[in-house]
């Protein structure tokens, strides 16, 4: 079980490093500690080591999924990339012009993702340990290896959440522009600032949350009945990229929607149950963490839950604009687990924590043991790459121009 061993070793290493970060953090061990802000060498080292470990692990991997192979083929064989995603073009062309092996490119991209993701929570040292767990257990790492450009944009957006809370529009829009340089769909995130800048809890009523969740499932179940109307909505979102225009039609095919709607596994229902439990605890968590930042993160998480269950995954033109919201589920799982751990002396909180951790541990390792996650049951590396790069069809002559 090479993958089980590699990922388990990586998770344990990250947990040890972030536990050390928690001990030497200049922000203190509390959630929003106000300790000495002089960052020590030890803090920098323990914080950087997990990021480097992720970069190495992602860099040496080969064939992590369909998108991963697509990125690899583009880099090896030189197919041109869309020019308007200029920051990705610059990085890819710079590595290509220097004739660097592709593990260095994938490792560098993973380093960008992990840097922005964990830096977003550097002031919450207790949360880092749980984030390291659910980054893997909830499958976000799979996105980092596949939808790489969108994942980089999403991690940059997560990092920029503080600027929403602090009402700093200029740095927020600057980072959003950077995110758009990696994936053009990130332009939609500009509207997040006026939506969430007040830092209010938009979903205070638990019953209303349950009602909205039921409505999301109702829309999903009765989707075919409204396919004509929804097809018009997909045309609105197709402006994100000309590449998505084909999704407007292909995504609405009965076979595709039916296939994507067939979530009937134990894991599928267990995740729904845990989301329902998080909603039940939402008032307590808002009271415990008591910050505008948590309010914004919970709002984004809950909208992500609604849209995830509302739209069949096959409808790319509708689901892709909301995929940035899906990145917040492991973040909310980390907050939820931290809350339960801090209140573990109460039996209900203790057993709820056990349920969440055991469930996601089973989901994570079960998927690898079954080999149902795009080849994760194996751990092929670039050394085992069977193909020899051919003479590129296209070769960049500038880091800025394809």
Steps between C-alpha positions, in 0.01 A plus 500: 500500500749766389251786499365415845854502637608821323193703591490370857865591545436845353197562724690390814796720406271800444322443831829489687623817332179693561492381862847655534370813326226519762763492777724774357236709320544875553121524501468285810320170543155660517284532193581867456800526729660839554847385598832635382482552124876457450511191281776263610720287276343189656151619407603569140668160471215297647249691288699459177581128534141374443468724193823362357386144577179558305699646211729197484213253530297667225802567282620141467154359438403376156144441374295638789198538275375615162574869551845425640592315182363788296730746674787256455440458127480874449831547679681212327364537149460874489136564422422871545297619799230762505673834492264684733607286800830679484649406839472129430640558152802682649574219748457219248706673232776592745540136605476383139758747368739391775436135401422407860355154578126503550518394870647842571204670331237294684689538827517877456128523424418289808724728706298803385174325598620390843667835573185709449274238661691466828615862513133596510479335845844580639341708779293202614769247600258252655310476173804403290510144635139436401546666163785259426266208572202609294710626211545128430199337666247723322671467162617857443850369426351320201391836359848639556637223278240535224318830458833667573434850362160527668647364824772763501238769438286354780788493749587861418135591560503320835808701595326825403201442731670708771486802272121463477469493879743790544318698227809545288363493145821591319714205620197270464450597135876478436507141624184426303673630188792268576256209539341589166846478347493130580136429410265741327194377694646663813369831362167401657659525845515878474134509607587326828628824648170693497311184598704414810678823599263566791616176662149410612365153560259468209355168618419547869182293491578127514153405381540726199828326419330161508219631283748633244686168504178309436419742219842433346431125499154559358645698210759229441243218502257681270772633274379344177163669537668841482775417250372747236502793740836406648654467156441874457682567827801303381536740210555781751796320655650385172668840456768387750690333219427398145607152608186474714260562216493128415407425862172685460370226273700194601444560869124492456491156340286255694774240521754744639269657758365161599849363549610796710183478706566143603657567837381204705810381684536493878757779477255720308235471772751527784626834368140624479441396862814680617397815311163481677679467836720801423188705431357386834814625674526821298367732773739355757795533264413861418486574872826314568714646221314832512662684212400659173758281329326183616167646390632553147654153484178338622291698250720384213500142630122486525446650155744239371299222665177627345641531149684167524177313570284721279679450166603165355876494462473436125361849438840664481374839386298529824722318749839640400427858614422359847791256532700765689233477771550123520859557618360625830353168613830361634558839664165481678569136595823623661317770696229253602751238615696761693182614673410143592853429620506811718172383657583128504428469874132500407398153385289620208785709359751220555296236317409745223872565449562125485223462242644775276863386522425130459261565210745709300787267584295213357403703193861597430663161547203308362522687171870421468464135589222461244703684238198713415665842495682513172793272569566592863534131593841519331773757533671533162773761483666687217773233494234250389365733232479272196506769232800671345428864412484559127614810318251764616226598257525849646778657701471833684745770398410732789382462855218742423374380162368166382 
